[in-house]
Amino acid sequence: MKYRAAVEALAVCRIAPGAEIPHWARDGSFTCVVRTPEEVSVVCAENIIPSQCPGVICERGWRALKLEGPFAFAMTGVLASFIQPLAEAEVPIFAISTFDTDYVLIKTETLETALAALTAAGHENVDAHNLT
């Protein structure tokens, strides 16, 4: 499977249930907001998050690997085939799915290990030169 690794550093943030989506979470080239009865999760560029965010817990230092879709809803095992080698290499992930594709977030400090595991499993980084 082909994928692209984004250069932009991302953060995964937890906001209290029922809270308004912060204005800063609406900016940037990559934003994902999920609201459940228990929490609101925001994934966005870490450089747009203010230094002081009362009530917001942020886990910084993530990089997105974009699976080259689109993938039909009837396809099975797409995400599993990608994250299995990462699990075997003990690389923690945070997965996000959109209508057309999947994104797998990897902590920056495990990126080299993740890329090596994916290459060994036959996945192709189509934009490897973009990771400098």
C-alpha positions in Angstrom: 0.0 0.0 0.0 1.2 3.5 -0.8 1.3 6.3 1.8 2.6 9.8 2.3 4.2 11.1 5.5 3.4 14.6 6.5 6.1 17.0 7.7 3.7 19.1 9.9 3.8 18.3 13.6 0.4 17.6 15.0 -1.1 17.5 18.5 -4.0 15.4 19.9 -6.0 17.4 22.4 -8.8 16.4 24.8 -11.4 19.0 25.7 -14.3 18.6 28.2 -17.5 17.1 27.0 -19.9 19.8 25.8 -17.1 22.4 25.5 -17.1 24.7 22.5 -14.5 23.9 19.8 -11.7 26.5 20.4 -11.2 29.0 17.7 -7.6 27.8 17.2 -8.8 24.3 16.4 -10.5 25.6 13.3 -7.3 26.8 11.7 -4.5 24.9 9.9 -4.3 22.5 7.1 -5.2 19.4 9.1 -8.0 19.4 11.7 -10.1 16.6 13.0 -12.8 17.1 15.7 -14.7 14.2 17.3 -17.4 14.9 19.9 -18.7 12.1 22.1 -20.7 12.2 25.3 -17.4 11.7 27.3 -15.1 14.1 25.5 -14.1 16.3 22.6 -11.0 15.3 20.8 -9.2 17.7 18.4 -6.2 16.8 16.2 -4.5 19.9 14.7 -1.2 21.4 13.9 0.6 21.8 17.2 2.0 25.3 16.3 -1.5 26.8 16.2 -2.3 25.8 19.8 -1.9 28.7 22.3 0.7 28.2 25.1 -2.1 28.6 27.7 -5.2 26.5 27.2 -7.1 26.0 30.4 -9.1 22.8 30.5 -7.3 21.4 27.4 -4.9 18.4 27.6 -2.6 18.2 24.6 -0.3 15.4 23.5 2.1 17.0 21.1 4.7 15.5 18.7 2.6 13.5 16.2 3.2 13.0 12.5 0.5 11.9 10.1 0.9 9.0 7.6 -1.8 9.3 4.9 -2.8 6.1 3.2 -3.2 6.8 -0.5 -7.0 6.3 -1.0 -9.7 6.6 -1.8 -10.9 3.3 -0.4 -14.3 2.0 -0.9 -16.3 1.3 2.2 -16.6 -2.3 1.2 -12.9 -2.9 1.3 -11.8 -4.7 4.4 -8.4 -4.9 6.2 -6.9 -1.7 4.7 -6.1 -0.1 8.0 -5.3 -3.4 9.7 -2.7 -4.3 7.0 -1.0 -0.9 7.7 -1.1 -0.9 11.5 -0.1 -4.6 12.0 3.6 -4.0 11.2 3.5 -1.0 13.5 2.0 -3.1 16.3 4.7 -5.7 15.8 7.4 -3.0 16.0 5.7 -1.7 19.2 5.0 1.7 17.6 2.0 3.4 19.2 -0.5 4.9 16.8 -3.6 7.2 16.7 -5.8 6.4 13.8 -8.2 8.8 12.0 -10.5 7.8 9.1 -12.2 10.2 6.6 -14.7 9.4 3.9 -12.0 8.6 1.4 -8.9 7.5 3.3 -7.2 6.8 6.6 -4.5 8.6 8.5 -2.2 7.0 11.0 -0.5 9.3 13.5 2.9 8.3 14.8 4.9 10.0 17.5 7.9 11.8 16.1 10.4 9.9 18.2 9.1 6.6 16.7 8.9 7.7 13.1 12.1 6.1 11.9 11.1 2.8 13.5 7.6 3.1 11.9 8.9 3.8 8.5 11.3 0.9 8.6 8.6 -1.5 9.8 6.3 -0.3 7.0 9.0 -0.7 4.3 9.8 -4.2 5.6 6.1 -5.0 5.3 6.0 -3.9 1.7 4.3 -0.5 2.1 5.7 2.4 0.0 6.3 5.9 1.1 5.6 7.8 -2.1 7.0 11.1 -0.7 10.0 9.9 1.3 12.1 12.9 0.2 9.6 15.1 2.0 10.7 14.0 5.5 13.8 16.1 6.0 
